[in-house]
Amino acid sequence: MKKLIQSKYSWLLVLAAIVLVNYIASQIHTRVDLTSEKRYTISNATRSLLKSLDEPATITVLLDGDLPAGFKKLQGSTRDMLQEFREIAGNNIQYYFRRPGDNLNDTAKLILIDSLQRMGINATNVRAQTKKGEGEEQRLVYPGIIIEYKDRVAGVDLLKGQSSVDGINSLNNAEALLEYKLANTLDKVMQDSVPVVGYLTGNGEPLNYEVYDLIENTIKPNYGFSMLPIDSVPVIPGFFHAMLIIKPKLGFTESQKLKIDQYVMRGGKVFWLVDKLFATQDSLRRSEGSFIAFDMGLNLDDILFKYGVRINSDIVQDMNCTEIPQIVGMMGDRPQMQLMPWAYFPLLSGNNNNPISKNLDYVLSQFPQSIDTVKAQGISKTVLLATSPNARIISTPAKVELNSVKNKEDLETFTSANVPVAVLLEGQFNSLYTNRISAATKDSLSDMYKAPFLPVAAEANKMIVVSDGDIVTNVVSQQKGPLQMGQNEYTGYAYANKEFFLNCMEYLIGNPGILETRGKDYTLRLLDKKKVEESRSTWQMINLVLPSACIILFAFIYAYIKKRKYQGV
């Protein structure tokens, strides 16, 4: 071996070793995740999902061609993630990178773009280099993925739920959510049946175009759906996996509340989106610039208190809010309108690591009330949405005014921080009606309806309470019809209301293991721009001189060793 190494053909041995190492590396893909946030570690839930594939899933990534640096990084992260998926699932994961519209005529491109939009994949306008050495052009990029499995097709918008004005942070969050979005969509196309969601009616809940986006574009594409008039059934059927109680306007009777209570005790999930006070923008338009928000008498205080929360009779304002048109002056006899921040429409965010609201853009609310958590044995509470540190609470009687912030003194009253507006409750709930209903009622539940009264939930359960029903309603435009939920009709910007709702539903009735992957962190390890500027020359010299110096030093050492070796020959 020593003679072989020292022979003139030793370079062939080195070349063969290099080829062998490269071949082994191409066949065996592995890496060690040394990041503190474990960004490259696939969760056990995702691994189990991938191993359960019984047919190939084809994944087409619409990120190819010349892309800006941020999207190029997202493309690379997606490729790495899919390679990891393929390592786990083998040939049952096939993936390709394509640029939408290549080699298509204009008509075909329009059909393709319409199809992508129907799948929920929307365009992002970016600047991209046309050709090497030439200038830049405005280009539409579709940061999305199409997943095909058996006869089912689903689209994934990688930037959905991210702020369109937050640049590199939005792309970073999109990377953090890659595993969740891929695994969640794959999980849905693999399912032969879907959970059934009920929409409770009978107490003034909206049934018009105000909930069009919620029902037609959000619930129906993802779940089974049915309206349920609460007075039409003696007990809420158990085949409903979750029940939505959205923006009721009429008070609940004890009989109705008992049905909801026992549905919870039997394991049903309830998503409450409740306005305690009546306050709408239409009321402001019809009045002379102000009105009093009044309590609607929903008669839900006791049942919610029993479960662990209290919705207060107040209105929350926040300096972090969206904009509406307001009169800022007059030009002759014509009012001058301008978009101005309106504190009654706060932009809410999650202030913890819960996967429901983490890595999510702001959620738009309208006249929300504050929520207090109260003691309930065995129930844990997690705040999902809250205001910014610059909020205030207007107690009853709550007067709504178009110009509610008049001067500097008013601004100084915005001192309430992180006021809760949405709370997750988890644990073994206790019934409000223990020792409160008659023996005859108990007997009828047990004998006639085969649903014995339960004083305590049969097992641990969960529900979500939001003190603003408008989080899931949509504006109906005279020109465009129903808009997206959470979309500001004046600016056109769509906040993350839809993503928040879907995340809540996924947490309540979806695959909890996959949802946990939303909690991943992607730490942006950016260089300090000030320090980079200050030490630019130093690092340029190091990068230019140090490699050359190392090569020269190696040459001297090699010459010295060779000279010593053959000195006595």
Secondary structure as the mmCIF struct_conf table of DSSP 4:
data_model
#
loop_
_struct_conf.conf_type_id
_struct_conf.id
_struct_conf.beg_label_comp_id
_struct_conf.beg_label_asym_id
_struct_conf.beg_label_seq_id
_struct_conf.end_label_comp_id
_struct_conf.end_label_asym_id
_struct_conf.end_label_seq_id
HELX_RH_AL_P HELX_RH_AL_P1 LYS A 2 GLN A 6
BEND BEND1 SER A 7 SER A 7
TURN_TY1_P TURN_TY1_P1 LYS A 8 TYR A 9
HELX_RH_AL_P HELX_RH_AL_P2 SER A 10 GLN A 27
TURN_TY1_P TURN_TY1_P2 SER A 36 GLU A 37
TURN_TY1_P TURN_TY1_P3 ARG A 39 TYR A 40
HELX_LH_PP_P HELX_LH_PP_P1 THR A 41 SER A 43
HELX_RH_AL_P HELX_RH_AL_P3 ASN A 44 LYS A 51
TURN_TY1_P TURN_TY1_P4 SER A 52 SER A 52
BEND BEND2 GLU A 55 GLU A 55
STRN STRN1 ALA A 57 VAL A 61
BEND BEND3 GLY A 65 ASP A 66
HELX_RH_AL_P HELX_RH_AL_P4 ALA A 69 ALA A 89
HELX_RH_3T_P HELX_RH_3T_P1 GLY A 90 ASN A 92
STRN STRN2 ILE A 93 PHE A 97
TURN_TY1_P TURN_TY1_P5 PRO A 100 ASN A 103
HELX_RH_AL_P HELX_RH_AL_P5 ASP A 106 ARG A 118
TURN_TY1_P TURN_TY1_P6 MET A 119 GLY A 120
STRN STRN3 THR A 124 GLN A 129
BEND BEND4 THR A 130 LYS A 131
TURN_TY1_P TURN_TY1_P7 LYS A 132 GLY A 133
BEND BEND5 GLU A 134 GLU A 134
STRN STRN4 GLU A 136 VAL A 141
STRN STRN5 GLY A 144 TYR A 149
TURN_TY1_P TURN_TY1_P8 LYS A 150 ASP A 151
STRN STRN6 ARG A 152 ASP A 157
TURN_TY1_P TURN_TY1_P9 LEU A 158 GLY A 161
BEND BEND6 GLN A 162 GLN A 162
TURN_TY1_P TURN_TY1_P10 SER A 164 VAL A 165
HELX_RH_AL_P HELX_RH_AL_P6 GLY A 167 ALA A 176
TURN_TY1_P TURN_TY1_P11 LEU A 177 LEU A 177
HELX_RH_AL_P HELX_RH_AL_P7 LEU A 178 MET A 190
BEND BEND7 ASP A 192 SER A 193
STRN STRN7 VAL A 196 THR A 201
BEND BEND8 GLY A 202 GLY A 204
BEND BEND9 ASN A 208 ASN A 208
HELX_RH_3T_P HELX_RH_3T_P2 TYR A 209 VAL A 211
HELX_RH_AL_P HELX_RH_AL_P8 TYR A 212 TYR A 212
HELX_RH_PI_P HELX_RH_PI_P1 ASP A 213 ILE A 219
TURN_TY1_P TURN_TY1_P12 LYS A 220 ASN A 222
BEND BEND10 TYR A 223 TYR A 223
STRN STRN8 GLY A 224 PRO A 229
HELX_RH_3T_P HELX_RH_3T_P3 ILE A 230 SER A 232
BEND BEND11 PRO A 234 VAL A 235
TURN_TY1_P TURN_TY1_P13 GLY A 238 PHE A 239
BEND BEND12 HIS A 241 HIS A 241
STRN STRN9 ALA A 242 ILE A 246
BEND BEND13 LEU A 250 LEU A 250
HELX_LH_PP_P HELX_LH_PP_P2 GLY A 251 THR A 253
HELX_RH_AL_P HELX_RH_AL_P9 GLU A 254 MET A 265
TURN_TY1_P TURN_TY1_P14 ARG A 266 GLY A 267
STRN STRN10 LYS A 269 LEU A 273
BEND BEND14 LYS A 276 LYS A 276
STRN STRN11 LEU A 277 PHE A 278
HELX_RH_AL_P HELX_RH_AL_P10 GLN A 281 ARG A 286
TURN_TY1_P TURN_TY1_P15 SER A 287 GLU A 288
BEND BEND15 GLY A 289 GLY A 289
STRN STRN12 SER A 290 ASP A 295
HELX_RH_AL_P HELX_RH_AL_P11 ASP A 301 TYR A 307
TURN_TY1_P TURN_TY1_P16 GLY A 308 GLY A 308
STRN STRN13 VAL A 309 ILE A 311
BEND BEND16 SER A 313 SER A 313
STRN STRN14 ASP A 314 ASP A 318
BEND BEND17 MET A 319 ASN A 320
STRN STRN15 CYS A 321 MET A 331
TURN_TY1_P TURN_TY1_P17 GLY A 332 ASP A 333
STRN STRN16 ARG A 334 LEU A 348
STRN STRN17 SER A 349 SER A 349
BEND BEND18 ASN A 352 ASN A 352
TURN_TY1_P TURN_TY1_P18 PRO A 355 ASN A 359
STRN STRN18 VAL A 363 LEU A 364
BEND BEND19 GLN A 366 PHE A 367
STRN STRN19 ILE A 371 THR A 373
TURN_TY1_P TURN_TY1_P19 GLN A 377 GLY A 378
STRN STRN20 ILE A 379 ALA A 386
BEND BEND20 PRO A 389 ASN A 390
STRN STRN21 ALA A 391 SER A 395
BEND BEND21 THR A 396 PRO A 397
STRN STRN22 ALA A 398 GLU A 401
TURN_TY1_P TURN_TY1_P20 LEU A 402 ASN A 403
BEND BEND22 ASN A 407 ASN A 407
HELX_RH_AL_P HELX_RH_AL_P12 LYS A 408 LEU A 411
TURN_TY1_P TURN_TY1_P21 GLU A 412 THR A 413
STRN STRN23 SER A 416 SER A 416
BEND BEND23 ASN A 418 ASN A 418
STRN STRN24 PRO A 420 GLY A 427
HELX_LH_PP_P HELX_LH_PP_P3 PHE A 429 PHE A 429
STRN STRN25 ASN A 430 ASN A 430
HELX_LH_PP_P HELX_LH_PP_P4 SER A 431 SER A 431
TURN_TY1_P TURN_TY1_P22 LEU A 432 ARG A 436
BEND BEND24 ILE A 437 ILE A 437
HELX_RH_AL_P HELX_RH_AL_P13 ALA A 439 ASP A 443
HELX_RH_PI_P HELX_RH_PI_P2 SER A 444 MET A 448
BEND BEND25 TYR A 449 LYS A 450
BEND BEND26 PRO A 455 PRO A 455
STRN STRN26 VAL A 456 VAL A 456
BEND BEND27 ALA A 458 GLU A 459
STRN STRN27 ASN A 461 VAL A 466
BEND BEND28 SER A 467 SER A 467
HELX_RH_3T_P HELX_RH_3T_P4 GLY A 469 VAL A 472
STRN STRN28 VAL A 476 SER A 477
TURN_TY1_P TURN_TY1_P23 GLN A 478 LYS A 480
STRN STRN29 GLY A 481 PRO A 482
TURN_TY1_P TURN_TY1_P24 MET A 485 GLY A 486
STRN STRN30 GLN A 487 GLN A 487
TURN_TY1_P TURN_TY1_P25 GLU A 489 THR A 491
STRN STRN31 ALA A 494 ALA A 494
TURN_TY1_P TURN_TY1_P26 ALA A 496 ALA A 496
HELX_RH_AL_P HELX_RH_AL_P14 ASN A 497 ILE A 509
BEND BEND29 GLY A 510 GLY A 510
HELX_RH_AL_P HELX_RH_AL_P15 PRO A 512 LEU A 515
HELX_RH_3T_P HELX_RH_3T_P5 GLU A 516 GLY A 519
HELX_RH_AL_P HELX_RH_AL_P16 LYS A 529 GLU A 534
TURN_TY1_P TURN_TY1_P27 SER A 535 SER A 535
HELX_RH_AL_P HELX_RH_AL_P17 ARG A 536 TYR A 566
TURN_TY1_P TURN_TY1_P28 GLN A 567 GLY A 568
#
